[in-house]
């Protein structure tokens, strides 16, 4: 099983994608066991192709061609997702799963862009670099008010897509069901 994370869809009025259309599009690309979670671009699916970057590019191109929506897609395997969940270093600090975000980098080499940010004092906010291409961010006052989130967004742009902890746990559960 794999998970495709679409960045920034169905937020506000731009980049609207119906989940039924998204499922159909992913199925048309030849992927199977396609399911979506929430209305924010989380797709669980099976594929025999092992290259997550190529899979992400195929989905990105199809979204643009068929739905007219240009978004960044990041694909991770069920194993990588399980490692990200198991490796959460902020579990003891974060008591609200909606305020704990896990960012998945499109390119693992972008971790170097976060090194300086991770060394700074963010007050009650926390950041920890995780396994492979993950970053954990605790934002107790919420994402909108977070200076940490602004710094990470500035450093990585669309090179990272984030989900809250509750969503990550549900996605992991969905990969285990398939």
HELIX and SHEET records of a PDB file:
HELIX    1   1 UNK A   19  UNK A   28  1                                  10    
HELIX    2   2 UNK A   52  UNK A   62  1                                  11    
HELIX    3   3 UNK A   63  UNK A   67  3                                   5    
HELIX    4   4 UNK A   78  UNK A   86  1                                   9    
HELIX    5   5 UNK A  108  UNK A  114  5                                   7    
HELIX    6   6 UNK A  115  UNK A  119  1                                   5    
HELIX    7   7 UNK A  147  UNK A  156  1                                  10    
HELIX    8   8 UNK A  157  UNK A  159  5                                   3    
HELIX    9   9 UNK A  165  UNK A  177  1                                  13    
SHEET    1   A 4 UNK A  32  UNK A  37  0                                        
SHEET    2   A 4 UNK A  42  UNK A  46 -1                                        
SHEET    3   A 4 UNK A   2  UNK A   6 -1                                        
SHEET    4   A 4 UNK A  73  UNK A  77 -1                                        
SHEET    1   B 4 UNK A 126  UNK A 129  0                                        
SHEET    2   B 4 UNK A 134  UNK A 138 -1                                        
SHEET    3   B 4 UNK A 100  UNK A 105 -1                                        
SHEET    4   B 4 UNK A 160  UNK A 164 -1                                        
END                                                                             
